Amino acid sequence: MLEWVLPVAFALVAAALGLSFWRLIRGPSLPDRILALDTLYVNAIAALVLLGIQLDSALYFEAALLIALMGFVGTVAFCKYLLRGDIIE
């Protein structure tokens, strides 16, 4: 079953990455671009998890965890900068 599910999942995640990247470039406002960047890193995490499943390696899951952590911190920093104009008080 994984022989046909994984390629379909990779294709769907690649389409989601492309659409998120398009919104990042063409976003009408800065909050839209921040949301697209947030979605982009979530899609990158999904791609890494799929790659880890396909290659049967736990290393990709650890990389996905690190990207999730850094993406969360980056999104919070961007939002705080938008709201207050300063990241560190």
N, C-alpha and C positions, 0 to 999 in steps of 0.2 A: 504494500500500500504506500510506503514511503517513496517508492520509485516514481510515482506520479504526483504525489502531494507536495513534495519538496520543490520541484521545479515550478509548480503553479504558485506556491507560496513565495518563492524567490521573485517570480514575475510580478506578483501583486505588490510586494514590498518595494521592488524597483520602481513600479509605477507610482507608488505613494511617495517615494523619495524624489522622483522627478517632479511631481505636482507640488510637493513642499518646497523644493528648490525654486520652482517657478513663482510661487507666492512670495518667497524670500526676495527674489529679484524685483518682481512687479507689484509688490504690496502697496496699496494706496496710502497706508499710514505706517508710522513706526510701530504701534502695537500689533498690527497685522504681521509685520516682519518679525517681531519678537516671537509671536505665536508660531509662525512658520519655522523659525529656528528651533523652537521647542519641539515641534512635530518632527522636524528633521532628525534631531538626535534620538527621539523615540523610535523612528523608523530605522535608524542605524543600529540601535539596540536589537530590534527585531531581526535585522539582517545578520547580525553577529550570532544571535541565538540559533537561527536557522543554519548558519554555517557550522556552528558547534554541534548541532544535531547531525548534520550530514557527515562531518568528519569524525564524529564520536570523540570529541576532545573537550575537556573541561576548561582549557585555557581561554576559549572564546567566551565562555560564560563569565569568567573573571573580568575579561576586557569589557564585556557588556555592563557589568556592575560598575566599573570605573567610569565608563562613559555616562551612565545614569547619574552617578554622584556629581560629576563635573557639569553635566547638563543642568541639573537642578540648581546648583550653586550659580551657574551663569545666568539662568532664567531669573532667579531671584535678584541678582545684581542688576540685570538690565531693567527689571520692573521697578526696583528701588530708585535707580537713576532716573527713570521716566517720571516717577511720582515726586521725588524730592530734588532732583538735580545733583545729588551727591550720594555716593555709595557708602562711604564711611563717615559716621557722624563724629 
